[in-house]
Amino acid sequence: MDKKQSVPIIAANWKMYKTLSETEQFITQIKPLIAKAKARVLVAVPFTSLKTAVDLAKDTNLIIGAQNMNDASEGAFTGEIAAKMLTDVGAKFVLIGHSERRQYFNESNAFINRKVKRALESNLQPLLCIGETLKERESGEMEDVLATQLSESLQDVETSSLKNVIIAYEPVWAIGTGISATADMAQQAHHFCREYLAQHWGAEVAGTMPLLYGGSVKPNTAAELLGQSDINGLLVGGASLDATSFAAIVNAG
Ligand code: PGA
């Protein structure tokens, strides 16, 4: 991706945090702080906060999305949420395959692949998360893991739809641990993903697909990460819960 022409994407993942009043407070507080940001700012809120967040984000540069969805269009799946329910409340994107979903809810690449396809056909932008565990990195399997996650999660997705997919590389060992990958480590993994995308889907797809880094991003690490040639944005968990710290990351972009 030609970084000179592309706008960085800074995405927040609130996970299972924030009630309605906390959602309201955050949006009110961050609005003026990011009014001049050049980044595209995404916030993945809990399902219960979606409608409120969408309403409050009108006339701001915040884009609201969800953290998960089911692969079926609708049906008898107690407790699940369908893509059309998300678009109906105004969600524009959805996180898919976050490592916490893979780890605690046993989500497979095949299931993730079905969700990516359902999101795309529902006009919901998928933000697909991939990343290796510490054990996989230490045993030299990082590239194999990333390649498998990419190929299986994007299997049979129309090439024309791939331009709507965002990828987030989030090494599992860096998520919520305070141990961020160094800018070099992140760049190396991103470069591998970029090359892999080019080999399998062509230079155009590889050149235009945004690749975000996630894992313990903080205001003081954002600029260096964003300065790497294959890093097009950031996915931020912990540091996105506080409006001031998330605004600082947004404004680093
Ligand atoms: P973290 O989370 O920034 O708290 O490490 C990132 C994520 O899980 O997306």
Residues whose N, C-alpha, C, O or C-beta is under 5 A from the ligand:
A	BS01	PGA	N13 A174 I175 G176 T177 G214 G215 S216 V217 L235 V236 G237 G238 A239
